[in-house]
Structures are given as structure tokens and as C-alpha cells.
Amino acid sequence: MKIQELRKKSKKELEKSIQDLTKKLSDLRFKFSANQLKNVKEVHNTKKDITIENLRAVVLGKPGKKENVKAILDKYKATRITELKEEDYPAFLAEVNKL
């Protein structure tokens, strides 16, 4: 999912999207275990979509904290959530939750 699409969504829409992607991931894992999955990379892409959407949902839940979130992003040498490295997601999320 493109970041422009994510920005247009409300927090409730993002949460619904996360639920849908989680169900999709579960289905993909089941297909993988049954050797029915043709594109294994789809599992990775779905995981990444879930993570990006989780981060966006948390950030959107912090109204009035835009400058603080930007400062945290700067700490990880990113200007947008999509520029964060996957290994930095947990630390970023923990810092944003402290706000």
C-alpha cells in the first residue's frame, strides 16, 4: 500500500486495515504450510504493510505531538515513517508511545 493512500485514511480505517492485513497474513501462513502459496514474498510484503500501518496508527493517535514525532524520526535519520529501517520500528514505536 502506498503511503499517500495511508495518509488519507482515518485512525479507524487504519485499524480496520490492520485487522484485514492480519487476517490475510494468517491465510498466507496457512497456505504456505500446506504448500499452496505460490509467491512466498507476499508474506514479507504483508508483514511490512502491517508494521507501517501500526506505526501510522500510533502516530495519528498522538495529536499535537507532530514536532516531537519529527524529532524522533530525525534521531533515526528519517523524515517519514516509510524511511525508517525495519529494525528501528520497535524502538521508534516505544519512543512515540512515551509521548
Steps between C-alpha positions, in 0.01 A plus 500: 500500500634841408564759770273751325211256545585455867509873566144537372366242745357579842617318811197267489567419135863422583393271784257319268773469241734350761236243590451411134874469441540286811232264371669496158833416664339216692352364177835529323675311780240224480545477122877493545483214748275308258741568209229696317672839503657585166654838593683475834604865483134592552539398867788746545314780323190447714709509819657826387158653423375405845800655669485828306128528569553430871756780518274741315204415724705566813633830365151612396383424852737768632339829390705808575825303521611557142826674591586231757439226243717686247779521758480125558505438125809724471668287765462203264613706199156490336260774396202266460384178661554314173868597508557322832701180489298195601738426786424847645119449509482364856720773649316772307164364614616489863617862488179624338292314759683692775367832364 
